Amino acid sequence: MVESHLIGAQHDTIFEHAYPTEAPDLRRLYENAKRDQWNVSKDVEWTQPFDIEQGVLADEMIDIYGTPFWDRLSPAQRSELNRKFALWRLGVLLYGEHGAMLVCSQLVEAVSGTDAKFFQATQVVDEARHNEVLNRYLTTRFGDGLYPMPEFEKELFDTLLSDKRWTVKTIGLQLVAETFAVALFRMLAETSKDPLLRQVCKLILQDESRHMGFGMLSLPDVVGQMTDAERKEMEEVTHWALVKTLTGQFPAQVYQEVGFSEREIKEIHGHRRERAAGAEGSHFRKLFRKDLHGTLLGNLQRIGLLTERMRPRLESVGIRVPSMA
């Protein structure tokens, strides 16, 4: 497996020469971040027993749950699929936390104002801790071996890291990717069969609301001052990030490893897309979609990017937009 890859990156760095508190809300986020730090080594009960053979996730989180593909599997095959699906899903989150750490390290340089820089520095630490705790969880429960970083995720972070604009980095990471991650961590914290994973996800969630808060505090004024052409470009960036985040995730290798044919995997993929775009799915998936879509719409409206131009773009990825009249 490829252990690293190189990204050509360039952005302007702002070196502040004065350090007043100019954005009290951002300074408050920074103070909260200092107050709420937790330690992976001391604050997680790593010795909690759990039989991983029963599966890690709630079965309802697996794409084929409730379909004929699921019905034909034996209990042992369902448990194996659950374990492999969990390893893949948590690996995606692991890579995402590492990518977030790198993006935030760039934001420390690129944003202006001491308050924003101080907060972004704390988010770098947060993302490093999330990367550490997920890696330790996977090593503890699964041993060595990860699925490769998915292509959609590589493209997402390669683009954010190589774009010089802090607005693009913030929209892609903290408006789109973080919102998805929060909804998923919340679902895992509530439904995972493993008490250790539930604890890990709850600890991560303590940090995530602050991270989205940065975008909600820093973007509205900037978006409000954009020209129509600039706003349109940010809408396109948002849509692109949503497409990558919401439609690019599919564990084809997992299904291949548990014995599904290429034709069956293609059918499963198509079925997954139909369910994601419609109202079908398990109770868990409906709750996840409601949480994710509601938060995305609220955040887009708050920063000024929930426009009529965005309606068809959002609906193309299954997000229904209420009437704006």
C-alpha positions as CSV (number, residue, x, y, z in Angstrom):
1,M,0.0,0.0,0.0
2,V,1.2,3.5,-0.8
3,E,2.3,5.1,2.5
4,S,2.5,8.8,1.3
5,H,2.1,11.0,-1.7
6,L,3.4,14.4,-2.6
7,I,1.1,17.5,-3.3
8,G,2.4,20.7,-4.8
9,A,1.0,23.5,-2.6
10,Q,1.3,27.2,-2.7
11,H,-0.5,29.9,-0.7
12,D,0.2,33.3,0.7
13,T,1.3,33.5,4.3
14,I,0.3,36.4,6.5
15,F,2.7,37.2,9.3
16,E,1.0,39.4,11.9
17,H,3.0,42.1,13.7
18,A,0.3,43.0,16.2
19,Y,-1.9,40.7,18.3
20,P,-5.0,42.3,19.5
21,T,-8.4,40.5,20.1
22,E,-10.4,41.7,17.1
23,A,-12.8,38.9,16.7
24,P,-14.2,38.0,20.2
25,D,-16.2,35.0,19.0
26,L,-13.2,33.4,17.4
27,R,-11.1,34.2,20.5
28,R,-13.9,32.4,22.6
29,L,-13.5,29.4,20.3
30,Y,-9.8,29.4,21.0
31,E,-10.4,29.6,24.8
32,N,-12.8,26.7,24.6
33,A,-10.4,24.7,22.6
34,K,-7.7,25.2,25.2
35,R,-10.2,24.2,28.0
36,D,-11.5,21.1,26.3
37,Q,-8.2,19.3,25.2
38,W,-8.2,15.6,25.9
39,N,-5.5,13.0,25.9
40,V,-5.6,9.8,23.8
41,S,-3.4,7.9,26.2
42,K,-5.1,9.0,29.4
43,D,-8.8,9.7,28.6
44,V,-9.7,6.6,26.6
45,E,-10.5,3.2,28.3
46,W,-8.4,1.1,25.9
47,T,-8.9,-2.1,27.9
48,Q,-12.6,-2.3,27.3
49,P,-13.3,-5.9,26.2
50,F,-15.1,-6.6,23.0
51,D,-15.6,-9.6,20.7
52,I,-14.9,-8.2,17.2
53,E,-16.1,-11.3,15.6
54,Q,-19.7,-10.1,16.1
55,G,-19.1,-7.0,14.0
56,V,-18.3,-3.4,14.9
57,L,-21.0,-1.3,13.3
58,A,-24.8,-1.5,13.5
59,D,-25.7,-3.7,10.5
60,E,-28.1,-1.1,9.3
61,M,-25.1,1.1,8.3
62,I,-24.0,-1.4,5.7
63,D,-25.1,-0.6,2.1
64,I,-26.8,-3.9,1.4
65,Y,-28.7,-4.2,4.7
66,G,-32.3,-5.0,4.0
67,T,-31.7,-6.1,0.4
68,P,-31.7,-9.6,-1.1
69,F,-27.9,-9.5,-1.1
70,W,-28.0,-9.3,2.7
71,D,-30.6,-11.9,3.1
72,R,-28.6,-14.5,1.2
73,L,-25.6,-14.2,3.5
74,S,-25.0,-16.5,6.4
75,P,-24.5,-15.0,9.9
76,A,-20.8,-15.6,9.7
77,Q,-20.6,-13.9,6.3
78,R,-22.6,-10.9,7.7
79,S,-20.2,-10.6,10.6
80,E,-17.2,-10.7,8.2
81,L,-18.8,-8.1,5.9
82,N,-19.5,-5.9,9.0
83,R,-15.8,-6.1,10.1
84,K,-14.4,-5.3,6.7
85,F,-16.9,-2.5,6.1
86,A,-16.0,-1.0,9.5
87,L,-12.3,-1.2,8.7
88,W,-12.9,0.6,5.4
89,R,-15.3,3.2,6.8
90,L,-13.1,4.1,9.8
91,G,-10.1,4.2,7.4
92,V,-11.8,6.8,5.3
93,L,-12.3,8.8,8.5
94,L,-8.7,8.3,9.5
95,Y,-7.4,9.6,6.2
96,G,-9.8,12.5,6.5
97,E,-8.5,13.5,9.9
98,H,-5.0,13.5,8.6
99,G,-6.0,15.6,5.6
100,A,-7.8,18.0,7.9
101,M,-4.7,18.4,10.0
102,L,-2.7,19.4,6.9
103,V,-5.4,21.8,5.6
104,C,-5.6,23.5,9.0
105,S,-1.8,23.8,9.2
106,Q,-2.1,25.8,6.0
107,L,-4.9,27.9,7.3
108,V,-2.8,29.0,10.3
109,E,-0.6,30.7,7.7
110,A,-3.2,31.8,5.3
111,V,-5.9,33.4,7.5
112,S,-5.5,37.0,8.8
113,G,-6.0,38.1,12.3
114,T,-4.5,36.7,15.5
115,D,-7.8,35.2,16.7
116,A,-8.2,33.1,13.5
117,K,-4.6,32.0,13.6
118,F,-4.7,31.0,17.2
119,F,-7.9,29.0,16.7
120,Q,-6.6,27.2,13.6
121,A,-3.5,26.3,15.6
122,T,-5.7,24.5,18.1
123,Q,-7.5,22.7,15.3
124,V,-4.2,21.3,14.0
125,V,-3.7,19.8,17.4
126,D,-7.3,18.5,17.5
127,E,-7.0,16.8,14.1
128,A,-3.7,15.3,15.0
129,R,-5.3,13.8,18.1
130,H,-8.3,12.5,16.0
131,N,-5.8,10.9,13.6
132,E,-3.9,9.3,16.6
133,V,-7.0,8.0,18.3
134,L,-8.6,6.4,15.2
135,N,-5.3,4.8,14.2
136,R,-4.9,3.4,17.7
137,Y,-8.4,2.1,17.7
138,L,-8.0,0.4,14.4
139,T,-4.6,-1.1,15.5
140,T,-6.2,-2.3,18.8
141,R,-9.2,-3.9,17.3
142,F,-8.0,-4.9,13.8
143,G,-4.2,-5.2,13.9
144,D,-2.2,-3.9,11.0
145,G,-3.6,-3.3,7.6
146,L,-5.7,-0.5,6.1
147,Y,-7.6,-0.2,2.9
148,P,-5.9,2.3,0.6
149,M,-7.1,5.9,0.6
150,P,-10.1,6.1,-1.7
151,E,-9.6,8.1,-4.9
152,F,-12.5,10.5,-4.1
153,E,-10.9,11.4,-0.8
154,K,-7.4,11.8,-2.3
155,E,-8.8,14.1,-5.0
156,L,-10.7,16.2,-2.4
157,F,-7.7,16.8,-0.2
158,D,-5.2,17.2,-3.0
159,T,-7.4,20.0,-4.4
160,L,-8.0,21.7,-1.0
161,L,-4.3,21.6,-0.2
162,S,-3.1,22.8,-3.5
163,D,-5.6,25.7,-3.8
164,K,-4.1,28.9,-2.4
165,R,-7.4,30.5,-1.3
166,W,-8.3,30.1,2.4
167,T,-12.0,30.4,1.6
168,V,-11.9,27.3,-0.6
169,K,-10.0,25.4,2.1
170,T,-12.5,26.4,4.7
171,I,-15.6,25.7,2.6
172,G,-14.3,22.3,1.4
173,L,-13.1,21.2,4.9
174,Q,-15.2,22.9,7.5
175,L,-18.5,23.4,5.7
176,V,-18.6,20.1,3.7
177,A,-16.2,17.4,4.9
178,E,-16.5,18.3,8.7
179,T,-20.3,18.4,8.4
180,F,-20.4,14.9,6.9
181,A,-17.9,13.6,9.5
182,V,-19.9,15.1,12.4
183,A,-23.1,13.3,11.3
184,L,-21.2,10.0,10.8
185,F,-19.3,10.3,14.2
186,R,-22.6,11.0,15.9
187,M,-24.2,8.0,14.3
188,L,-21.3,5.8,15.3
189,A,-21.3,7.1,18.8
190,E,-25.0,6.2,19.2
191,T,-25.1,2.8,17.3
192,S,-21.7,1.1,17.3
193,K,-21.7,-2.4,18.9
194,D,-18.2,-1.6,20.4
195,P,-18.3,0.5,23.5
196,L,-14.7,1.6,22.8
197,L,-15.6,3.0,19.4
198,R,-18.6,4.8,21.0
199,Q,-16.3,6.4,23.5
200,V,-13.8,7.4,20.8
201,C,-16.5,9.0,18.7
202,K,-18.0,10.9,21.6
203,L,-14.6,12.4,22.4
204,I,-14.0,13.4,18.8
205,L,-17.4,15.1,18.7
206,Q,-16.4,17.3,21.6
207,D,-14.0,19.0,19.2
208,E,-15.9,18.9,15.9
209,S,-18.6,21.6,16.8
210,R,-15.8,24.1,17.3
211,H,-14.3,23.3,13.9
212,M,-17.5,24.0,12.0
213,G,-17.9,27.1,14.2
214,F,-14.8,28.6,12.6
215,G,-16.4,28.5,9.1
216,M,-19.7,29.9,10.4
217,L,-17.9,32.8,12.1
218,S,-15.3,33.6,9.4
219,L,-17.2,33.1,6.1
220,P,-20.4,35.2,6.2
221,D,-18.7,38.6,6.1
222,V,-16.3,37.5,3.3
223,V,-19.1,35.9,1.2
224,G,-21.3,38.9,1.8
225,Q,-18.6,41.1,0.2
226,M,-18.1,38.9,-2.9
227,T,-19.1,39.9,-6.4
228,D,-21.8,37.7,-8.0
229,A,-19.1,36.0,-10.1
230,E,-17.0,35.3,-7.0
231,R,-20.0,34.0,-5.1
232,K,-20.9,31.8,-8.1
233,E,-17.4,30.3,-8.0
234,M,-17.8,29.5,-4.3
235,E,-21.1,27.8,-5.0
236,E,-19.4,25.7,-7.6
237,V,-16.6,24.8,-5.1
238,T,-19.3,23.8,-2.5
239,H,-21.1,21.6,-5.0
240,W,-17.9,19.9,-6.2
241,A,-16.9,19.1,-2.6
242,L,-20.4,17.8,-1.9
243,V,-20.3,15.5,-4.9
244,K,-16.9,14.1,-3.8
245,T,-18.0,13.7,-0.2
246,L,-21.5,12.3,-0.7
247,T,-21.3,10.3,-3.9
248,G,-17.7,9.1,-4.0
249,Q,-17.8,6.7,-1.1
250,F,-18.3,3.1,-2.0
251,P,-16.3,0.1,-0.6
252,A,-16.0,-2.0,-3.8
253,Q,-13.0,-3.8,-2.6
254,V,-14.9,-4.9,0.6
255,Y,-17.7,-6.5,-1.5
256,Q,-15.2,-8.2,-3.7
257,E,-13.3,-9.7,-0.8
258,V,-16.5,-11.2,0.7
259,G,-17.4,-12.9,-2.7
260,F,-19.6,-10.6,-4.7
261,S,-19.1,-10.6,-8.5
262,E,-18.3,-7.5,-10.5
263,R,-21.9,-7.5,-11.8
264,E,-23.3,-7.8,-8.3
265,I,-21.0,-5.0,-7.0
266,K,-22.2,-2.8,-9.9
267,E,-25.8,-3.5,-9.0
268,I,-25.1,-2.8,-5.3
269,H,-23.4,0.5,-6.2
270,G,-26.4,1.5,-8.3
271,H,-28.8,0.6,-5.5
272,R,-26.8,2.6,-3.0
273,R,-27.0,5.7,-5.3
274,E,-30.8,5.3,-5.7
275,R,-31.2,5.0,-1.9
276,A,-29.0,8.0,-1.2
277,A,-30.9,10.2,-3.7
278,G,-34.4,9.0,-2.5
279,A,-36.2,8.4,0.7
280,E,-35.4,4.7,1.0
281,G,-33.1,3.1,3.6
282,S,-33.0,1.9,7.1
283,H,-34.2,4.0,10.1
284,F,-30.5,4.7,10.9
285,R,-29.8,5.9,7.4
286,K,-32.8,8.2,7.4
287,L,-31.8,9.7,10.7
288,F,-28.2,10.2,9.4
289,R,-29.4,11.8,6.2
290,K,-31.8,14.1,8.1
291,D,-29.0,15.2,10.4
292,L,-26.5,15.7,7.6
293,H,-28.8,17.5,5.2
294,G,-30.4,19.7,7.9
295,T,-27.0,20.9,9.1
296,L,-25.6,21.5,5.6
297,L,-28.7,23.6,4.7
298,G,-28.5,25.6,7.9
299,N,-24.8,26.3,7.4
300,L,-25.1,27.2,3.8
301,Q,-27.8,29.7,4.6
302,R,-25.8,31.1,7.5
303,I,-22.8,31.9,5.3
304,G,-24.8,33.1,2.4
305,L,-24.4,30.3,-0.1
306,L,-28.0,28.9,0.0
307,T,-29.2,30.5,-3.2
308,E,-31.6,29.6,-6.0
309,R,-28.6,28.7,-8.1
310,M,-27.6,26.1,-5.5
311,R,-31.0,24.4,-5.4
312,P,-30.5,22.1,-8.5
313,R,-26.9,21.4,-7.4
314,L,-28.0,20.4,-3.9
315,E,-30.9,18.3,-5.2
316,S,-28.5,16.5,-7.6
317,V,-26.8,15.0,-4.6
318,G,-30.1,14.2,-2.8
319,I,-30.4,17.2,-0.6
320,R,-34.0,18.6,-0.8
321,V,-34.1,22.4,-0.4
322,P,-37.2,24.0,1.1
323,S,-38.9,26.8,-0.8
324,M,-37.0,30.0,-0.5
325,A,-40.0,32.2,-1.4
